[in-house]
């Protein structure tokens, strides 16, 4: 990652509007082809950064196939409980969950099967009567319900089964901008490459998210700039596919150019790294062709 240019080449801004994409995979994944290719001269590389991003906070807390279901197992019978995509206050979420549990109880055949909230501790709990051992698994909405992870939890026979953590209906605290085709490498716990920016989301649902960083982070790319494959990811780096709004999003990339620099080799380990880098350049050249 570098932060400034040092060539005779002028810097360039690339302003993109989601409605103008050449290919629309979904609301948050667009592909743009530039009319005029921006060439990276031999002996230089491009520095790419996100200097501006605006979109409506229109994606839901609970999204289809992302965090909208869990499996509930009682007496060896497993039923999938699904949550209709949307935004919910805790009382609204309990209504949706208990509607689904009422339907599931036609199979379980219990006297009581309901989800409730302890508002002192801000935790959800499942009530069963008679006492039953309960297993939650494949919990896609684990963070929202208050589990440690998507594996859920197994409970011994009891009437009340508390989720271990607070329920979380705050929505995404941040989103990520990813450009998939520039061979930009970065480090994150999801092992996803191409992430150029982590954008805080201080807005409420329905308001605009404005990102205009005072310190732009730049990433190196040696590929000619002719195509931008852009996806918007949620806090867990899942692609946000539905924005529930006709309002387009806008993004500006700032492009600088910098001369390649010679590397001073000081150790055998450096030589190994240099050889690996040269091999990666050969691979990149093939990809450019």
Buried (B, 14 or more C-beta within 10 A) or exposed (E): EBEEBEBEBEEEEBEBEBEEBEEEBEBBBBBBEBEEEBEBEEEBBBBBBBBBBBBBBBBBBBBBEBBBBBBBBBEEEEBEBBBEBBBBEEEEBBEBBBEBBEEBBEEBEBEEBBBBBEEEEEBBBBBBEEEBBBBBBBBBBBBBBBBEEBEBBEBEEBEEBBBEBEBBBEBBEBBBBBBBBBBBEEEEEEEBBBBBBBBEBEBEBEEEBEBEBEEBBBBBBBBBBBBBBBBBBBBEBBBBBBBBBEBBBBBBBBBBBBEEEEEEEEEEEEEEEEEEEEEEEEEBEEEEE
